[in-house]
Amino acid sequence: MTILTLPALPIARSRFGLASNTQLFRSPLTGQTQTLERPGARWTAEYVLPPMKRAQMAEWQGFLAKLRGGAGRFYGFDPDAKAPRGSALALPTGSRNEVRNGNATGVTGNKLPTFWVWGSANGITRDVLGSGTENGIAYVEIRFSGTPTSTITSVSFEDTKIIPASAGETWASSLYYRLVGGSLTNIAGVFQRIEQAQTSGAVMNANSLQLTPLDSTWRRSLHSKTLTATTPDTAFVRHGVYLSLTAGQAIDVTLRIGQAQLERAAAATGYIPTTGLARSRDAGARVDGNGQSGTQLKTWNWQPNVSGLLKTGDYVAFDTVAGRSLHLVVADVSSDAEGRAVLQLEPPLRSSPADNAALILTAPSCIMALAEDSIVWDGDTAGTFRLSFAAEERY
């Protein structure tokens, strides 16, 4: 079924509201009441058009005729709240985290997170002490100890032959890190490293950024590299963390590393969580995660650290497998440092939107139908027409 769009001609007056689905039970003996709240709240609307001449009225007549009474559908909205009162500042670009397990899941025993790989030990003992979430950061905890036989030991977030790349591309890497045990004694530096590899997987070129300061505070390190031309040609890219050491000088340090991200971009963007597959985030404000329900909706790709993105009384809509869903924001919305925000909505989510579904913030709408099969317009001898009609949400 084709869903129609309201004509662009202005609406003079409207009534737009939400009809809840409740049932009242009253005791015939005591008069006490109980109210049962049931799912199925729906939006209702009454639209009153301004006086129009026949040429203007014709567009509305055609629109209403196409609806065929209550059989047709159209996108209805509150014409007095087509734009949010909040700033609605979203990022105009999208991105993709090519690291398949930035959340560092899959740690068992002394095993690294799924897809992560060790570099050469070079005499160093590497112990995976556990994983978890701290301050909202998903991490793995690794201890490096012993006496090195060479000058480097490392851990990478992917194997070399996983993420396709070409010379001339710019890649941005990011990760969170902090020191949780031991010290940096005899460690020249801890580095974030981007490596480019040829078809065989052999690393041909690398570029590093030191993680500094490195103390007990969580920090996010951002690093970028434009892949250089090589012979043979560059075929893959990856990133990781490596320790610069002095052979024969013992070390003992424990690090937490989390939320690894590698993007084909000039600069790193907010973290895109991954737990098994690379994941994209498209431009504009988006739904953050599948399977959401209730009256809260996690969203992302807002500009970071902005208060008043949406205000109480603003509308937001998004498409689901059950159709378009329209909700009222019931608390002011602000974003965090990662550009994420949780929306408090009414009515509750009827159907869960898909991860990365776009938020509709301009003229947010729901699917409506005419409340009556009969639509009549008034005309006078001056050639002026008047029309009003009622509609209700259908799903």
C-alpha positions in Angstrom: 0.0 0.0 0.0 1.3 3.4 -0.9 1.4 5.8 2.0 0.5 9.3 1.0 2.0 12.6 2.1 -0.1 15.6 3.3 -0.2 18.4 0.7 2.2 21.2 1.4 -0.5 23.9 1.6 -0.8 25.3 5.1 -3.2 24.0 7.8 -5.1 26.8 9.6 -5.9 25.0 12.8 -5.3 21.6 14.2 -5.9 19.3 17.2 -3.3 16.6 17.7 -3.2 14.3 20.6 -2.7 10.8 22.1 -5.6 8.4 22.9 -4.5 5.9 25.6 -6.1 2.5 25.7 -7.4 2.0 29.2 -10.4 0.3 30.8 -12.2 1.4 33.9 -13.7 -1.0 36.4 -16.0 0.4 39.1 -17.4 -1.6 42.0 -21.2 -1.4 42.1 -21.0 -1.9 45.9 -18.3 0.6 47.0 -17.8 2.8 44.0 -14.1 2.1 44.1 -12.4 2.1 40.7 -9.5 0.3 39.1 -8.0 1.3 35.8 -6.3 -1.2 33.5 -3.7 0.2 31.2 -3.4 -1.8 28.0 -1.1 -1.4 25.0 -2.4 0.3 22.0 -2.2 4.0 22.6 -2.7 5.9 19.3 -2.4 9.4 17.9 -5.4 11.3 16.7 -5.7 14.5 14.6 -8.2 17.0 13.4 -7.1 19.3 10.6 -8.9 22.5 9.7 -7.8 24.1 6.4 -7.9 27.8 5.7 -10.4 29.2 3.2 -9.1 28.4 -0.3 -9.9 29.0 -3.9 -10.7 26.1 -6.2 -7.2 25.8 -7.6 -5.8 25.3 -4.1 -8.6 23.1 -3.0 -8.1 20.7 -5.9 -4.9 19.4 -4.4 -6.6 18.5 -1.2 -9.6 17.0 -3.0 -7.2 14.8 -5.0 -5.4 13.7 -1.8 -8.6 12.8 0.1 -10.1 11.0 -2.9 -7.0 8.8 -3.1 -7.4 7.8 0.5 -10.8 6.2 -0.4 -12.2 6.8 3.1 -10.6 4.8 5.8 -8.9 2.4 3.4 -5.9 4.6 2.5 -3.0 5.7 4.6 -1.0 8.9 5.0 1.8 10.3 7.1 0.1 12.5 9.7 1.9 14.8 12.1 1.4 17.8 14.4 1.6 20.8 12.1 2.3 23.1 15.1 5.4 21.1 16.1 7.1 20.3 12.8 10.6 21.3 14.1 12.0 20.5 17.5 12.5 23.2 20.1 15.9 21.6 20.9 19.0 22.1 18.8 18.9 18.6 17.3 22.6 18.8 16.6 23.6 15.5 15.0 26.8 14.6 13.2 26.4 15.1 9.4 28.6 12.1 8.6 28.6 8.4 9.3 31.4 6.0 9.9 32.3 2.3 10.3 34.3 0.5 13.0 36.2 -2.2 11.1 37.4 -3.8 14.4 35.1 -6.7 14.9 35.4 -6.9 18.6 36.1 -3.5 20.0 34.2 -4.4 23.2 36.8 -7.0 24.0 34.3 -9.9 24.5 35.1 -13.6 24.6 37.8 -13.6 27.3 38.1 -17.0 28.9 41.0 -18.0 31.1 44.2 -16.6 29.7 42.6 -16.2 26.2 42.6 -12.8 24.5 39.2 -11.3 23.3 37.8 -12.9 20.2 39.8 -11.9 17.0 42.6 -10.2 19.0 46.1 -11.6 18.4 49.4 -11.5 20.2 52.6 -10.3 18.6 55.9 -12.0 19.4 56.4 -12.5 23.1 60.2 -11.9 23.0 60.6 -13.3 26.5 57.6 -11.5 28.0 54.8 -13.3 29.8 51.4 -11.9 28.7 48.5 -12.7 31.1 44.9 -11.9 30.4 43.5 -11.1 33.8 39.9 -10.5 32.9 37.5 -8.2 31.2 34.6 -6.0 32.1 33.1 -2.5 31.9 34.3 0.5 33.9 32.9 4.0 33.5 31.0 2.8 30.5 34.2 1.5 28.8 34.3 -2.2 27.8 37.9 -3.4 28.4 40.3 -6.2 28.8 43.0 -6.3 31.4 46.5 -7.5 30.4 49.7 -8.0 32.4 53.1 -7.8 30.7 55.9 -9.1 32.8 59.4 -10.7 32.6 62.7 -9.9 31.0 62.5 -9.2 27.3 64.9 -10.7 24.8 64.1 -8.0 22.2 62.7 -4.5 22.1 59.0 -5.0 21.5 56.0 -7.0 22.5 52.5 -6.3 21.3 48.8 -7.1 21.0 46.7 -6.3 17.9 42.9 -6.0 17.6 42.7 -8.0 14.3 45.0 -10.4 12.4 46.8 -8.8 9.4 44.6 -10.2 6.6 41.2 -9.0 7.8 40.6 -5.3 7.1 41.1 -4.5 3.3 42.8 -1.2 2.6 44.6 0.6 -0.2 47.5 3.0 -0.5 46.4 6.6 -0.2 43.6 6.0 2.2 43.6 7.7 5.6 42.7 5.6 8.6 41.8 6.8 12.1 42.4 4.6 15.1 41.2 5.1 18.7 41.2 3.2 21.9 40.8 3.8 25.7 43.6 2.9 28.1 44.7 3.2 31.7 47.4 1.8 34.0 46.0 -0.5 36.7 49.1 -2.2 38.2 52.9 -2.4 38.2 54.9 0.5 36.7 56.5 1.8 33.5 60.0 1.1 34.8 62.3 -0.1 32.0 59.5 0.6 29.4 60.5 3.3 26.9 56.9 3.8 25.9 53.5 2.2 25.2 52.2 3.0 21.7 49.1 2.9 19.6 50.2 1.5 16.2 48.6 1.4 12.8 50.1 -1.2 10.4 49.7 -1.7 6.7 50.3 -5.1 5.2 50.6 -6.7 1.8 48.4 -9.6 0.4 50.5 -12.2 2.2 49.8 -10.4 5.5 53.4 -9.3 6.0 53.5 -5.9 7.7 55.4 -3.4 5.4 54.8 0.0 7.1 53.7 1.2 10.5 53.1 4.5 12.3 52.8 4.9 16.1 51.5 7.4 18.7 52.6 7.1 22.3 49.9 6.6 24.9 50.7 9.5 27.3 50.1 10.3 30.0 49.7 6.7 31.1 48.4 6.6 34.7 45.3 5.4 36.5 42.9 7.7 34.6 40.9 6.5 31.6 41.9 8.3 28.4 41.0 8.0 24.8 43.9 8.0 22.3 43.3 9.2 18.7 45.7 8.5 15.9 45.5 8.6 12.1 47.7 7.5 9.2 47.6 7.9 5.4 48.7 4.6 4.0 51.8 5.0 1.8 52.5 3.4 -1.5 54.4 0.1 -1.1 55.8 -2.7 -3.3 54.0 -5.1 -3.3 50.9 -3.0 -2.9 49.2 -2.5 0.4 46.2 -4.8 0.8 45.3 -4.7 4.5 45.4 -2.5 7.6 45.1 -3.1 11.4 46.0 -1.5 14.7 47.0 -2.4 18.2 49.2 -1.6 21.2 52.9 -2.3 21.5 55.4 -1.8 24.3 58.9 -0.4 23.5 61.4 -2.3 25.7 65.1 -2.7 26.4 66.4 -6.2 26.0 67.6 -7.7 29.3 65.7 -5.1 31.5 62.7 -6.6 33.4 59.2 -5.1 33.3 56.0 -5.6 35.1 52.9 -3.6 34.1 49.2 -4.2 33.9 47.0 -2.2 31.4 43.3 -1.9 30.7 42.6 -1.5 27.0 39.1 -0.9 25.6 36.8 0.2 22.9 39.2 -0.3 20.0 38.1 1.4 16.8 39.6 1.7 13.3 37.8 3.8 10.7 38.5 4.8 7.1 38.4 8.5 8.0 40.6 11.5 8.5 39.8 11.7 12.2 38.3 9.4 14.8 34.6 9.7 15.6 32.6 8.5 18.6 33.0 4.8 19.5 30.9 2.3 17.5 30.5 -0.8 19.7 31.3 -4.1 18.1 31.1 -7.6 19.5 31.6 -9.9 16.5 31.1 -7.9 13.3 32.3 -4.6 11.9 29.5 -2.1 12.4 28.4 1.1 10.6 26.8 4.3 11.9 25.1 6.4 9.2 24.9 10.2 9.1 22.4 12.0 11.4 21.0 10.9 14.7 20.4 7.2 14.9 19.0 4.4 17.0 21.8 2.7 19.1 21.2 -1.0 19.4 18.6 -3.6 18.6 15.9 -5.1 20.8 15.0 -1.9 22.7 11.6 -1.7 24.5 9.8 0.3 27.1 9.9 4.1 27.4 13.7 4.6 26.8 15.5 4.7 23.5 19.3 4.7 23.2 20.5 6.9 20.4 23.8 8.0 19.0 25.6 10.2 16.4 24.7 13.4 18.1 27.3 16.1 18.6 29.1 15.3 21.8 28.4 17.1 25.1 25.4 19.1 24.0 22.6 20.0 26.3 19.1 20.5 25.0 19.4 18.4 21.9 15.6 17.8 22.3 13.2 19.5 24.6 10.3 18.1 26.5 7.3 18.2 24.1 9.4 17.6 21.0 8.4 14.7 18.7 10.6 11.9 17.3 9.7 9.2 14.8 11.5 6.2 13.3 10.6 3.3 11.0 10.2 -0.2 12.3 9.1 -3.5 10.7 5.6 -2.7 12.0 5.6 0.7 10.4 6.4 4.2 11.5 6.4 5.0 15.2 5.8 8.5 16.6 6.7 9.4 20.2 6.7 12.5 22.4 9.9 13.4 24.3 9.0 13.7 28.0 12.4 14.9 29.3 15.1 17.2 28.0 17.9 15.3 26.1 21.6 15.8 26.3 24.5 13.9 24.7 27.6 12.5 26.4 31.2 12.7 25.3 30.6 9.9 22.8 27.6 11.6 21.2 25.1 9.2 22.8 21.8 10.1 24.4 18.9 8.2 26.0 15.5 9.5 25.0 12.6 9.3 27.5 9.5 8.7 25.3 5.8 8.3 25.5 3.9 6.2 24.5 6.1 3.2 25.1 7.8 1.5 22.2 5.4 -0.6 20.3 7.9 -2.3 18.0 11.7 -2.2 18.5 13.5 -0.2 15.8 16.6 -1.7 14.1 20.0 -0.6 15.1 21.1 2.4 13.2 17.6 3.4 12.2 17.3 7.1 11.4 15.5 9.4 13.8 13.0 11.6 12.0 13.1 15.0 13.7 11.6 17.3 11.1 7.8 16.8 10.7 8.0 13.5 12.6 4.9 11.5 11.7 2.9 8.3 12.1 0.7 6.4 9.7 -2.8 7.6 9.8 -6.2 7.0 8.1 -9.4 9.1 7.9 -11.6 8.6 10.9 -14.7 8.6 8.6 -15.4 7.3 5.1 -17.3 10.5 4.1 -15.4 13.7 3.5 -17.4 16.8 2.4 -16.1 20.3 1.6 -18.1 23.5 1.6 -18.1 26.1 -1.2 -19.8 29.5 -1.7 -20.7 31.7 -4.5 -17.5 33.6 -4.1 -15.6 30.5 -5.1 -14.2 30.0 -1.6 -13.9 26.4 -0.2 -13.6 25.2 3.4 -12.6 21.7 4.6 -11.8 19.9 7.8 -11.2 16.2 8.5 -10.3 13.9 11.4 -7.8 11.1 11.3 -6.3 8.5 13.7 -3.2 6.4 13.8 -3.4 2.9 12.2 -0.8 0.2 12.7 
